[in-house]
Amino acid sequence: MSFSFGKKQAIRALADVLEDARGMMNAEMKKPKYNNYSGAELMLEVAVRLQPANELPYEARMKVGLLKAYLLKPGVRVMVKYDPAKKEQVSFDDDAQAILERNPQLKKPASSA
C-alpha cells in the first residue's frame, strides 16, 4: 500500500489587490496589544481577484505578512500562489522590487527642476 504525502501543488498567478492592506496594517498596529509585541509576524487576509492561466478569474482572501502589506493597495497587481485543489487558500508570493516594476502607479513621479 502506498500513500502519497508529498508537497502540495502550488500554482503561481497574478492577482489584483481589492482591499487597502496598508490601511489594515496601520489599524491593526494601533491596537494596544502591539505596543511591545515580540511574537510571530502578524498575518493579514486581504481580498484579491486571481487571474489564473486558462481559468476564469475569481476572488479569494490572500494571506500576507504584516511587513509586506505596505505596497498592497487596491489596483496593485501581485504574484500569489494557490493550491488548485483548495483555490480559496491563497498566499502572497512576490517581492517589493517586482511589485514596483509591475505597478508604475506606486512610484513617485520624478520632480522636474
Secondary structure, DSSP 8 states (H G I E B T S, - for coil): ----------EEEEEEE-S-HHHHHHHHHTSGGGTT--SS--EEEEEEEEE-TTS--EEEEEEEEGGGGGG--TT-EEEEEEETTEEEEEEE---HHHHHHH-GGGS------
